[in-house]
Amino acid sequence: MVNWSGTALHVVSGKGGAGKTTVAAALAINLARDGKRTLLMEVEGRQGIAQLFDTPPLPYEERRIAIAPGDGEVWALAVDADDALIDYLATFYNLGRAGSALRKMGAIDFATTLAPGLRDVLLTGKACELVRRKIKRTANSYDAVVIDAPPTGRIAQFLNVTAQVSSLAKTGPIHRHAEMVMGVISSPQTAVHLVTLLEEMPVQETIDGIHELQRVNLPTGAIFVNMTRNPILDEKQSAKVRKGTLAIKKISEVAIEAGIRQPVEILADGLLREANDHVVRADLETRERARIDELQIPTITLPYLTRGIDLGSLYALAEVMYDEGVR
Amino acid sequence: MSAFNIDAPHFDIDAIVLNPDIHIIVCTGAGGVGKTTAAAALALRAAEHGRQVCVLTIDPARRLAQAMGVEKLDNTPRRVVGIEQLHGSGSLDAMMLDMKRTFDEVVEAHSDPERAQQILENPFYQSLSSSFAGTQEYMAMEKLGQLHAQARSEGTWDLIVVDTPPSRSALDFLDAPARLGSFLDGKFIRILAAPARGAGRGIGKLAAVGFGFFTSALSKILGSQVLNDVGAFVTAIDSTFGGFRERADATYALLKDSHTSFIVIAAPEPDALREASYFVERLHADSMPLAGLVLNRVQEVTLAAVSREQALAAAEVLELGDVNQKLAAALLELHSERAAMVQRQQDVAARFTSAHPGVPVVTVVALPQDVHDLSGLREIGELLAD
């Protein structure tokens, strides 16, 4: 059970292929339950949210993309650094028409390239601006903002914006902006979640990622353990598979009696192979799970969905999250 | 047991890896699909079949690096010990890319020591060479060029296998070098370097106004020091850069060569195959030689003749019975889940193959463990060549 009622900013990171975008989307649906309003934000220009929700590519504009159980609303925003810089300059420097001329000339790309840290400050800055609407109680505020963030290997650097700009600017507007962003990101209002699979490499990255977040004092939230397999075999049954004491011929005969039309040797061979693979995989998951537990961070376990991820299974995942205590 | 059902020409890996006319193999694909491991496995296979191989890895997992003995990041190929000589006497050298060091070396090679020192100490250069999005791709390309030149002049290797950086998009490997090139060569950076020459020339009036505004906004938000650093950097690198860009162009041309071959790696997941599609289309558009697709980590097919529904129906009958009946029910349920996963993977793969019917494909079954040693790599090489 996790209590995220005081959390306004959820940063979802994870290893590529672990289901980061899916988990972020299911979390946004879940947090929007019962009349709330959440924003799902992506920052890498992949248009992963649009693909997931099967909508046309998202512009730099907040759009409602889904509803949540009990009249909730999920909004989405795809931020890219160029847009965020124009937005920033327009807000603080009254840029006017010069903005679009500069964009045409590639000036914005140039500026964000010039100062790599600037890119991240602008992206996280946009998220913080959305979060602060709630504090300011403006009409278009969100109960929670969920960022589909860069992968685990880059997350601490991405969020630790003051460290990034300190080499650039020790004073001045961007420095103050970074301080503001850091004030939100390092506060209890923020939770950084990592999505992992129960496999060796993703778990190692998750452990390294958590340590890195702790080292730079960023608030860790939960670890979402994604795509876990249904155990199916109980402890006694698994032990038999491990010890090789399954009465596989007898079991196959029983299955044939129940309607499986296969020669007994072929069925026995196939079932045994599948049972062995399953137990090897389940044991691996148990070992990796123990390594995650050592971190002593809340975990939320999500199932592997055999039919793949579509809008229906996204809501199913949100249900599982709810049952796992995500509020 | 029957094979993963895929409607595509078979991709004969050995026809590429063991082909003496192929001198460069580029392994590309989305992150997290086992690209680095596949590159290492192909390199090992070629070496154990008598070729003189160098593999350039970008960011290998610790254990893979240990297996090949390249944990130490010294930007130089090191001999991998423990390879088996199956045919002839091959060799394998492996290295891990150090992008900053590669960049530094290029600067040093193209400037006199004093100028080089100036560039290396410039704060803007330091941020460019360590964190610019695209530097890694650029330097991977640069390193490939260097290794290729060395192979030519010294006869060190007859095959170079390159892993590509874990970019947001696999296309970045092809695009980033040009992007960095045009950035360093661009109008903006030039004007910024020499504001005295006037910001207005050649960029139009409105833009000139915008530009002046922009530079002043930039120096306000970033501080004028940043712009001074950029100016100093551009002035210092001017002489160096011509050679620099030419090298990148030459390496890019090398990728179109008939002695080069691209292998696209994917997992049977929608995102990974979408990336693979983009890449295949791009290679085609740029006339770059695509050898085929490796579909990694597919679920091995077992008991193909027993359908998911059959298994579930029988399991339902058996689940309240005695010990063996319960076991039979559980094993049939396992089978039905596995069959469902195979079905899903085949559906996803079919979307790719119907869009790209001519692309040869080889599938590799998912292994329960990550690679820890050379024999693990060898096993993957055998699966690839199967």
Interface residues (C-beta under 8 A of the other chain):
Chain A: K15 G16 G17 A18 E44 G45 R46 G48 L89 Y93 L95 R97 A98 A101 L102 K104 M105 G106 A107 F110 A111 T113 L114 A115 P116 G117 L118 R119 P151 S167 L168 A169 K170 T171 G172 P173 I174 E199 E200 M201 Q204 R229 N230 I232 L233 D234 Q237 K240 L246 A247 K250 I251 S252 V254 A255 A258 G259 I260 Q262 I266 L267 G270 L271 R273 E274 A275 D277 H278 V280 R281 L284 T306 R307 G308 I309
Chain B: M1 A30 G31 G32 V33 A61 R62 P123 F124 S127 S131 F132 A133 P166 R168 S169 F183 G186 K187 F188 I189 I203 L206 A207 V209 G210 F211 F213 F214 A217 L218 K220 I221 L222 G223 V226 V230 A267 E269 P270 D271 A272 E300 T302 L303 A305 V306 Q310 A311 A313 A314 A315 V317 L318 G321 N324 Q325 K326 L327 A328 A330 L331 L332 E333 L334 H335 E337 R338 A340 M341 R344 V348 P368 Q369 D370
